[in-house]
């Protein structure tokens, strides 16, 4: 499976979060969902997971 990444800086938030997560797609989805629920107070729903999956991109070189 290819590496993917997600970056909180791509989604404006009140907290100004700068977390960057990279890894295998399933790992990123799990970690980003847990982060969104724990830090940003989202609810873990299929829609949230799809939004996170859609926001994934190729990781920055060296990550």
Biopython code that builds the backbone (N, CA, C, O; Angstrom):
import numpy as np
from Bio.PDB.StructureBuilder import StructureBuilder

atoms = [
    (1, "UNK", "N", (0.857, -1.178, 0.000)),
    (1, "UNK", "CA", (0.000, 0.000, 0.000)),
    (1, "UNK", "C", (0.903, 1.240, 0.000)),
    (1, "UNK", "O", (1.930, 1.267, 0.677)),
    (2, "UNK", "N", (0.518, 2.242, -0.747)),
    (2, "UNK", "CA", (1.302, 3.468, -0.858)),
    (2, "UNK", "C", (1.159, 4.345, 0.376)),
    (2, "UNK", "O", (0.128, 4.337, 1.049)),
    (3, "UNK", "N", (2.208, 5.095, 0.657)),
    (3, "UNK", "CA", (2.160, 6.042, 1.774)),
    (3, "UNK", "C", (1.283, 7.221, 1.386)),
    (3, "UNK", "O", (1.256, 7.643, 0.230)),
    (4, "UNK", "N", (0.566, 7.745, 2.377)),
    (4, "UNK", "CA", (-0.285, 8.915, 2.218)),
    (4, "UNK", "C", (-0.051, 9.839, 3.393)),
    (4, "UNK", "O", (0.598, 9.458, 4.367)),
    (5, "UNK", "N", (-0.572, 11.045, 3.310)),
    (5, "UNK", "CA", (-0.409, 12.017, 4.387)),
    (5, "UNK", "C", (-1.640, 12.890, 4.487)),
    (5, "UNK", "O", (-2.400, 13.047, 3.531)),
    (6, "UNK", "N", (-1.818, 13.454, 5.674)),
    (6, "UNK", "CA", (-2.847, 14.459, 5.891)),
    (6, "UNK", "C", (-2.244, 15.535, 6.789)),
    (6, "UNK", "O", (-1.389, 15.248, 7.626)),
    (7, "UNK", "N", (-2.693, 16.767, 6.609)),
    (7, "UNK", "CA", (-2.082, 17.906, 7.297)),
    (7, "UNK", "C", (-3.191, 18.807, 7.831)),
    (7, "UNK", "O", (-3.999, 19.321, 7.058)),
    (8, "UNK", "N", (-3.234, 19.001, 9.135)),
    (8, "UNK", "CA", (-4.268, 19.852, 9.739)),
    (8, "UNK", "C", (-4.212, 21.288, 9.214)),
    (8, "UNK", "O", (-5.224, 21.989, 9.220)),
    (9, "UNK", "N", (-3.045, 21.725, 8.764)),
    (9, "UNK", "CA", (-2.924, 23.097, 8.246)),
    (9, "UNK", "C", (-3.737, 23.310, 6.975)),
    (9, "UNK", "O", (-4.007, 24.450, 6.595)),
    (10, "UNK", "N", (-4.131, 22.220, 6.313)),
    (10, "UNK", "CA", (-4.947, 22.332, 5.098)),
    (10, "UNK", "C", (-6.407, 22.650, 5.414)),
    (10, "UNK", "O", (-7.163, 23.039, 4.523)),
    (11, "UNK", "N", (-6.804, 22.488, 6.668)),
    (11, "UNK", "CA", (-8.174, 22.755, 7.090)),
    (11, "UNK", "C", (-8.142, 23.795, 8.199)),
    (11, "UNK", "O", (-7.709, 23.495, 9.312)),
    (12, "UNK", "N", (-8.588, 25.003, 7.916)),
    (12, "UNK", "CA", (-8.545, 26.045, 8.950)),
    (12, "UNK", "C", (-9.305, 25.618, 10.207)),
    (12, "UNK", "O", (-10.379, 25.022, 10.129)),
    (13, "UNK", "N", (-8.725, 25.936, 11.362)),
    (13, "UNK", "CA", (-9.378, 25.612, 12.620)),
    (13, "UNK", "C", (-9.092, 26.704, 13.638)),
    (13, "UNK", "O", (-8.140, 27.474, 13.502)),
    (14, "UNK", "N", (-9.920, 26.751, 14.639)),
    (14, "UNK", "CA", (-9.767, 27.731, 15.704)),
    (14, "UNK", "C", (-8.444, 27.506, 16.436)),
    (14, "UNK", "O", (-7.791, 28.463, 16.851)),
    (15, "UNK", "N", (-8.051, 26.247, 16.594)),
    (15, "UNK", "CA", (-6.852, 25.924, 17.357)),
    (15, "UNK", "C", (-5.554, 26.185, 16.596)),
    (15, "UNK", "O", (-4.484, 26.245, 17.204)),
    (16, "UNK", "N", (-5.636, 26.342, 15.271)),
    (16, "UNK", "CA", (-4.426, 26.551, 14.485)),
    (16, "UNK", "C", (-3.520, 25.335, 14.483)),
    (16, "UNK", "O", (-2.298, 25.471, 14.420)),
    (17, "UNK", "N", (-4.101, 24.155, 14.552)),
    (17, "UNK", "CA", (-3.362, 22.899, 14.630)),
    (17, "UNK", "C", (-2.438, 22.733, 13.421)),
    (17, "UNK", "O", (-2.799, 23.075, 12.295)),
    (18, "UNK", "N", (-1.244, 22.204, 13.676)),
    (18, "UNK", "CA", (-0.265, 22.019, 12.600)),
    (18, "UNK", "C", (0.173, 20.561, 12.460)),
    (18, "UNK", "O", (1.222, 20.290, 11.875)),
    (19, "UNK", "N", (-0.610, 19.621, 12.986)),
    (19, "UNK", "CA", (-0.221, 18.215, 12.944)),
    (19, "UNK", "C", (-0.173, 17.710, 11.505)),
    (19, "UNK", "O", (-1.071, 17.980, 10.708)),
    (20, "UNK", "N", (0.890, 16.973, 11.187)),
    (20, "UNK", "CA", (1.084, 16.336, 9.889)),
    (20, "UNK", "C", (1.253, 14.846, 10.162)),
    (20, "UNK", "O", (2.107, 14.450, 10.956)),
    (21, "UNK", "N", (0.440, 14.018, 9.504)),
    (21, "UNK", "CA", (0.484, 12.568, 9.720)),
    (21, "UNK", "C", (0.782, 11.901, 8.383)),
    (21, "UNK", "O", (0.134, 12.199, 7.380)),
    (22, "UNK", "N", (1.761, 10.999, 8.367)),
    (22, "UNK", "CA", (2.031, 10.242, 7.141)),
    (22, "UNK", "C", (2.259, 8.785, 7.493)),
    (22, "UNK", "O", (2.696, 8.458, 8.597)),
    (23, "UNK", "N", (1.961, 7.921, 6.547)),
    (23, "UNK", "CA", (2.130, 6.482, 6.726)),
    (23, "UNK", "C", (1.278, 5.752, 5.709)),
    (23, "UNK", "O", (0.801, 6.343, 4.740)),
    (24, "UNK", "N", (1.093, 4.470, 5.938)),
    (24, "UNK", "CA", (0.203, 3.705, 5.062)),
    (24, "UNK", "C", (-1.213, 4.277, 5.192)),
    (24, "UNK", "O", (-1.592, 4.748, 6.264)),
    (25, "UNK", "N", (-1.981, 4.239, 4.127)),
    (25, "UNK", "CA", (-3.297, 4.888, 4.099)),
    (25, "UNK", "C", (-4.186, 4.507, 5.283)),
    (25, "UNK", "O", (-4.797, 5.382, 5.896)),
    (26, "UNK", "N", (-4.267, 3.231, 5.611)),
    (26, "UNK", "CA", (-5.115, 2.804, 6.734)),
    (26, "UNK", "C", (-4.607, 3.355, 8.066)),
    (26, "UNK", "O", (-5.404, 3.711, 8.934)),
    (27, "UNK", "N", (-3.278, 3.425, 8.229)),
    (27, "UNK", "CA", (-2.697, 3.974, 9.448)),
    (27, "UNK", "C", (-3.027, 5.457, 9.588)),
    (27, "UNK", "O", (-3.390, 5.930, 10.665)),
    (28, "UNK", "N", (-2.894, 6.175, 8.485)),
    (28, "UNK", "CA", (-3.186, 7.613, 8.498)),
    (28, "UNK", "C", (-4.655, 7.844, 8.812)),
    (28, "UNK", "O", (-4.991, 8.734, 9.594)),
    (29, "UNK", "N", (-5.525, 7.054, 8.213)),
    (29, "UNK", "CA", (-6.958, 7.208, 8.465)),
    (29, "UNK", "C", (-7.274, 6.989, 9.939)),
    (29, "UNK", "O", (-8.012, 7.775, 10.534)),
    (30, "UNK", "N", (-6.726, 5.934, 10.536)),
    (30, "UNK", "CA", (-6.973, 5.665, 11.966)),
    (30, "UNK", "C", (-6.445, 6.787, 12.842)),
    (30, "UNK", "O", (-7.150, 7.269, 13.729)),
    (31, "UNK", "N", (-5.205, 7.207, 12.600)),
    (31, "UNK", "CA", (-4.580, 8.239, 13.433)),
    (31, "UNK", "C", (-5.264, 9.590, 13.248)),
    (31, "UNK", "O", (-5.493, 10.303, 14.224)),
    (32, "UNK", "N", (-5.589, 9.946, 12.017)),
    (32, "UNK", "CA", (-6.230, 11.240, 11.753)),
    (32, "UNK", "C", (-7.644, 11.276, 12.327)),
    (32, "UNK", "O", (-8.085, 12.316, 12.815)),
    (33, "UNK", "N", (-8.353, 10.162, 12.274)),
    (33, "UNK", "CA", (-9.691, 10.104, 12.858)),
    (33, "UNK", "C", (-9.610, 10.263, 14.372)),
    (33, "UNK", "O", (-10.368, 11.036, 14.958)),
    (34, "UNK", "N", (-8.697, 9.538, 15.002)),
    (34, "UNK", "CA", (-8.527, 9.654, 16.457)),
    (34, "UNK", "C", (-8.158, 11.085, 16.837)),
    (34, "UNK", "O", (-8.669, 11.613, 17.825)),
    (35, "UNK", "N", (-7.291, 11.707, 16.075)),
    (35, "UNK", "CA", (-6.886, 13.091, 16.335)),
    (35, "UNK", "C", (-8.071, 14.042, 16.180)),
    (35, "UNK", "O", (-8.279, 14.916, 17.023)),
    (36, "UNK", "N", (-8.843, 13.879, 15.115)),
    (36, "UNK", "CA", (-9.995, 14.750, 14.875)),
    (36, "UNK", "C", (-11.011, 14.653, 16.000)),
    (36, "UNK", "O", (-11.609, 15.656, 16.389)),
    (37, "UNK", "N", (-11.208, 13.452, 16.523)),
    (37, "UNK", "CA", (-12.162, 13.243, 17.620)),
    (37, "UNK", "C", (-11.604, 13.797, 18.927)),
    (37, "UNK", "O", (-12.296, 14.520, 19.644)),
    (38, "UNK", "N", (-10.364, 13.462, 19.235)),
    (38, "UNK", "CA", (-9.771, 13.840, 20.521)),
    (38, "UNK", "C", (-9.445, 15.334, 20.614)),
    (38, "UNK", "O", (-9.738, 15.969, 21.627)),
    (39, "UNK", "N", (-8.849, 15.886, 19.578)),
    (39, "UNK", "CA", (-8.368, 17.272, 19.634)),
    (39, "UNK", "C", (-9.394, 18.268, 19.102)),
    (39, "UNK", "O", (-9.592, 19.334, 19.684)),
    (40, "UNK", "N", (-10.039, 17.918, 18.002)),
    (40, "UNK", "CA", (-10.947, 18.860, 17.344)),
    (40, "UNK", "C", (-12.421, 18.625, 17.672)),
    (40, "UNK", "O", (-13.301, 19.316, 17.158)),
    (41, "UNK", "N", (-12.677, 17.639, 18.535)),
    (41, "UNK", "CA", (-14.015, 17.348, 19.045)),
    (41, "UNK", "C", (-15.033, 16.978, 17.966)),
    (41, "UNK", "O", (-16.222, 17.265, 18.103)),
    (42, "UNK", "N", (-14.560, 16.337, 16.891)),
    (42, "UNK", "CA", (-15.462, 15.806, 15.870)),
    (42, "UNK", "C", (-16.037, 14.488, 16.382)),
    (42, "UNK", "O", (-15.533, 13.912, 17.346)),
    (43, "UNK", "N", (-17.081, 14.028, 15.737)),
    (43, "UNK", "CA", (-17.663, 12.729, 16.030)),
    (43, "UNK", "C", (-17.175, 11.746, 14.977)),
    (43, "UNK", "O", (-17.162, 12.066, 13.789)),
    (44, "UNK", "N", (-16.775, 10.556, 15.399)),
    (44, "UNK", "CA", (-16.294, 9.536, 14.467)),
    (44, "UNK", "C", (-17.489, 8.981, 13.699)),
    (44, "UNK", "O", (-18.265, 8.183, 14.224)),
    (45, "UNK", "N", (-17.621, 9.408, 12.469)),
    (45, "UNK", "CA", (-18.697, 8.952, 11.589)),
    (45, "UNK", "C", (-18.103, 8.487, 10.260)),
    (45, "UNK", "O", (-16.962, 8.821, 9.940)),
    (46, "UNK", "N", (-18.860, 7.730, 9.498)),
    (46, "UNK", "CA", (-18.379, 7.362, 8.163)),
    (46, "UNK", "C", (-18.088, 8.603, 7.302)),
    (46, "UNK", "O", (-17.165, 8.595, 6.487)),
    (47, "UNK", "N", (-18.871, 9.650, 7.489)),
    (47, "UNK", "CA", (-18.656, 10.877, 6.714)),
    (47, "UNK", "C", (-17.320, 11.523, 7.074)),
    (47, "UNK", "O", (-16.595, 11.984, 6.193)),
    (48, "UNK", "N", (-16.995, 11.556, 8.362)),
    (48, "UNK", "CA", (-15.707, 12.120, 8.785)),
    (48, "UNK", "C", (-14.566, 11.309, 8.179)),
    (48, "UNK", "O", (-13.611, 11.879, 7.651)),
    (49, "UNK", "N", (-14.659, 9.992, 8.251)),
    (49, "UNK", "CA", (-13.602, 9.143, 7.707)),
    (49, "UNK", "C", (-13.453, 9.336, 6.199)),
    (49, "UNK", "O", (-12.336, 9.329, 5.681)),
    (50, "UNK", "N", (-14.566, 9.508, 5.498)),
    (50, "UNK", "CA", (-14.501, 9.746, 4.050)),
    (50, "UNK", "C", (-13.874, 11.108, 3.754)),
    (50, "UNK", "O", (-13.102, 11.243, 2.805)),
    (51, "UNK", "N", (-14.200, 12.105, 4.556)),
    (51, "UNK", "CA", (-13.607, 13.433, 4.385)),
    (51, "UNK", "C", (-12.089, 13.371, 4.602)),
    (51, "UNK", "O", (-11.323, 13.971, 3.848)),
    (52, "UNK", "N", (-11.674, 12.654, 5.621)),
    (52, "UNK", "CA", (-10.239, 12.503, 5.880)),
    (52, "UNK", "C", (-9.575, 11.757, 4.736)),
    (52, "UNK", "O", (-8.522, 12.172, 4.252)),
    (53, "UNK", "N", (-10.183, 10.659, 4.298)),
    (53, "UNK", "CA", (-9.612, 9.880, 3.190)),
    (53, "UNK", "C", (-9.485, 10.748, 1.928)),
    (53, "UNK", "O", (-8.482, 10.671, 1.219)),
    (54, "UNK", "N", (-10.491, 11.563, 1.657)),
    (54, "UNK", "CA", (-10.468, 12.422, 0.468)),
    (54, "UNK", "C", (-9.389, 13.511, 0.563)),
    (54, "UNK", "O", (-8.899, 13.995, -0.457)),
    (55, "UNK", "N", (-9.025, 13.888, 1.787)),
    (55, "UNK", "CA", (-8.026, 14.950, 1.958)),
    (55, "UNK", "C", (-6.597, 14.421, 1.893)),
    (55, "UNK", "O", (-5.652, 15.210, 1.859)),
    (56, "UNK", "N", (-6.421, 13.109, 1.875)),
    (56, "UNK", "CA", (-5.076, 12.540, 1.855)),
    (56, "UNK", "C", (-4.383, 12.852, 0.552)),
    (56, "UNK", "O", (-5.000, 12.941, -0.509)),
    (57, "UNK", "N", (-3.066, 13.015, 0.667)),
    (57, "UNK", "CA", (-2.246, 13.309, -0.510)),
    (57, "UNK", "C", (-0.935, 12.541, -0.368)),
    (57, "UNK", "O", (-0.687, 11.896, 0.650)),
    (58, "UNK", "N", (-0.107, 12.618, -1.395)),
    (58, "UNK", "CA", (1.203, 12.000, -1.304)),
    (58, "UNK", "C", (2.008, 12.734, -0.242)),
    (58, "UNK", "O", (1.916, 13.958, -0.138)),
    (59, "UNK", "N", (2.800, 12.009, 0.554)),
    (59, "UNK", "CA", (3.562, 12.652, 1.609)),
    (59, "UNK", "C", (4.686, 13.523, 1.068)),
    (59, "UNK", "O", (5.150, 13.340, -0.058)),
    (60, "UNK", "N", (5.112, 14.465, 1.886)),
    (60, "UNK", "CA", (6.250, 15.297, 1.535)),
    (60, "UNK", "C", (7.499, 14.428, 1.491)),
    (60, "UNK", "O", (7.599, 13.470, 2.257)),
    (61, "UNK", "N", (8.447, 14.732, 0.622)),
    (61, "UNK", "CA", (9.682, 13.946, 0.571)),
    (61, "UNK", "C", (10.356, 13.882, 1.940)),
    (61, "UNK", "O", (10.436, 14.887, 2.647)),
    (62, "UNK", "N", (10.832, 12.710, 2.305)),
    (62, "UNK", "CA", (11.520, 12.531, 3.558)),
    (62, "UNK", "C", (10.622, 12.253, 4.752)),
    (62, "UNK", "O", (11.102, 12.169, 5.882)),
    (63, "UNK", "N", (9.302, 12.107, 4.510)),
    (63, "UNK", "CA", (8.392, 11.831, 5.630)),
    (63, "UNK", "C", (7.827, 10.432, 5.530)),
    (63, "UNK", "O", (7.041, 10.021, 6.384)),
]
sb = StructureBuilder()
sb.init_structure("model")
sb.init_model(0)
sb.init_chain("A")
sb.init_seg("    ")
for serial, (resi, resn, name, xyz) in enumerate(atoms, 1):
    if name == "N":
        sb.init_residue(resn, " ", resi, " ")
    sb.init_atom(name, np.array(xyz, "f"), 0.0, 1.0, " ", f" {name:<3s}", serial, name[0])
structure = sb.get_structure()
